[in-house]
Amino acid sequence: MKANTLKGRIVSRYGTVRNFAADLNWPESKISRILRQRQDPHLNDIKLICSRLQIDDPNEVVDIFF
């Protein structure tokens, strides 16, 4: 997983990880664990993250998460 790429997209769109977590209605700790690669996101989490960050290129999804 390319956590720096994902974090860059989050900060670019939301300003902070906290704002992104609030938009997802997740605890900030969940997205922090994903970004620190201490928790693998479930498929539904990946779909939601991609939807909110407008990541719709399958190659980019694979590049970021796999």
N, C-alpha and C positions, 0 to 999 in steps of 0.2 A: 504494500500500500504506500502511496506517495502522500504522506501526511502533510508535508509542506505545501504541496499543490492544493490539497483540499483546504487547508487553513487559509491559504492565500485567496481562494475563491470565496470562502466564508467572510473574511475580513473585507474583501473588495465589495461584496454585496451588502453585508450587514453591519460593518464597522467593528463589531466585536463578536467573539464566540458566544458571549452571554446573550447578545441580541438574537443570534441564530438559534440558540437553545430555547429561548423564550418563544420564538416563532414556531419551533417544532413542538412546543409544549413538553420538552424534555428537561430533566435536571441538567444543569451545566456540567455536572460530573460525568454524565453519560457521553456527551460529545467530547469532553476532555480525554476520557479513557480511549475513545475511538482514535482521536488525533495522536495520542501517545502510544498507540498500537498495543494497548493493554486489554482492549476488548475488540473483537471482530464484529462489525455491524452485520445484522441479519439482513436477508434479502429485502424485506419490507423497509428496513432502515435505509438501505442504499437507494431504494426507489424514492423514498421521501426526500432524502438529501438531494438527490439528482433533480427531483422536481422543483424543490425550493431554490436550488442554485442554477436552474435552467441548464443542466448538463444533459444534453440529449444525443450526443454523438456516442455510439456504442464503443468506439475505440477509446474515447476519453474515459468512459466509465471503467473499462477494463484497465486502462493505464493507471487510474487513480486507486481503484479498489482491489485489483488482483495482481 
